[in-house]
């Protein structure tokens, strides 16, 4: 996972794990890596990972189990690619980025897409 400038790390981490769940790489009934494990692996503050996991919890992707970690939920309906993209853009906009910011980052990363 390569971080992109101008997008909050917690949003990028959330989207990364959401994509792994949506595509079936991480399956329902499995446990997510721990906050500490992800923090060390990605080189970010544990609070950043916890914020990303909280978003995944609020969206129904994972459920925290006291003393065990976060278990992956069965996702009932897969969103279309367009719905997922719109959701991501809305989250980025909610994080305070404007359309111009999004376009500028897209243009910078266009070659790597």
C-alpha positions as CSV (number, residue, x, y, z in Angstrom):
1,X,0.0,0.0,0.0
2,X,1.4,3.3,-1.1
3,X,0.1,6.4,0.6
4,X,-1.1,9.4,-1.5
5,X,-0.5,13.0,-0.4
6,X,-3.5,15.2,0.3
7,X,-5.7,12.3,1.4
8,X,-5.9,11.6,5.1
9,X,-4.1,8.4,6.1
10,X,-7.1,7.0,8.0
11,X,-9.2,7.3,4.8
12,X,-6.6,5.5,2.7
13,X,-6.3,2.7,5.3
14,X,-10.1,2.4,5.5
15,X,-10.4,2.2,1.8
16,X,-7.6,-0.3,1.5
17,X,-9.2,-2.8,3.9
18,X,-12.6,-2.1,2.5
19,X,-11.4,-3.1,-0.9
20,X,-9.8,-6.3,0.5
21,X,-13.1,-7.2,2.0
22,X,-15.2,-6.2,-1.0
23,X,-13.0,-8.3,-3.3
24,X,-13.0,-11.3,-1.0
25,X,-9.3,-11.2,-0.2
26,X,-10.4,-10.9,3.4
27,X,-13.4,-13.1,4.0
28,X,-16.4,-13.0,6.4
29,X,-15.6,-14.7,9.7
30,X,-11.9,-14.0,9.5
31,X,-10.3,-11.5,11.9
32,X,-8.7,-8.3,10.8
33,X,-5.1,-7.7,11.6
34,X,-4.8,-6.0,14.9
35,X,-4.5,-2.2,15.2
36,X,-1.0,-2.6,16.5
37,X,0.0,-4.9,13.6
38,X,-1.4,-2.6,10.9
39,X,0.2,0.4,12.7
40,X,3.7,-1.2,12.6
41,X,3.2,-2.6,9.1
42,X,2.1,0.7,7.6
43,X,4.3,2.9,9.8
44,X,1.5,5.0,11.1
45,X,0.1,6.0,14.5
46,X,-2.2,3.4,16.1
47,X,-4.9,6.1,16.5
48,X,-4.9,6.5,12.7
49,X,-5.6,2.8,12.3
50,X,-8.2,2.9,15.0
51,X,-10.0,5.7,13.2
52,X,-10.0,3.7,10.0
53,X,-11.3,0.6,11.7
54,X,-14.0,2.7,13.4
55,X,-15.2,3.8,10.0
56,X,-15.2,0.2,8.8
57,X,-17.3,-0.7,11.9
58,X,-19.8,2.1,11.4
59,X,-20.2,1.0,7.8
60,X,-20.8,-2.6,8.8
61,X,-17.7,-4.2,7.4
62,X,-16.3,-5.3,10.7
63,X,-17.5,-5.9,14.3
64,X,-15.2,-5.5,17.3
65,X,-15.2,-8.6,19.6
66,X,-13.9,-7.7,23.1
67,X,-10.6,-9.3,23.8
68,X,-10.3,-10.9,20.3
69,X,-10.2,-8.2,17.7
70,X,-12.3,-7.2,14.7
71,X,-14.2,-9.9,12.9
72,X,-15.1,-9.4,9.2
73,X,-18.9,-9.3,8.6
74,X,-20.7,-10.9,5.7
75,X,-21.4,-8.1,3.3
76,X,-24.9,-8.5,1.9
77,X,-24.7,-6.4,-1.3
78,X,-21.6,-5.5,-3.2
79,X,-21.7,-1.9,-4.4
80,X,-21.1,-1.2,-8.0
81,X,-17.8,0.3,-9.0
82,X,-19.5,3.7,-9.5
83,X,-21.2,3.6,-6.1
84,X,-17.9,2.8,-4.4
85,X,-16.1,5.6,-6.3
86,X,-18.9,8.0,-5.3
87,X,-18.6,6.9,-1.7
88,X,-14.8,7.4,-1.7
89,X,-15.1,10.8,-3.3
90,X,-17.7,11.8,-0.7
91,X,-15.4,10.7,2.1
92,X,-12.6,12.7,0.6
93,X,-14.8,15.7,0.3
94,X,-16.0,15.3,3.9
95,X,-12.4,15.3,5.0
96,X,-12.2,18.9,3.7
97,X,-10.8,18.4,0.1
98,X,-12.3,20.4,-2.7
99,X,-12.9,19.2,-6.3
100,X,-9.7,21.0,-7.4
101,X,-7.7,19.0,-4.8
102,X,-9.1,15.7,-6.1
103,X,-8.5,16.6,-9.7
104,X,-4.9,17.7,-9.0
105,X,-4.1,14.5,-7.2
106,X,-5.7,12.4,-9.9
107,X,-3.7,14.2,-12.6
108,X,-0.5,13.6,-10.6
109,X,-1.2,9.9,-10.2
110,X,-2.7,9.3,-13.6
111,X,0.5,7.6,-14.8
112,X,0.4,5.1,-12.0
113,X,-3.3,4.1,-12.6
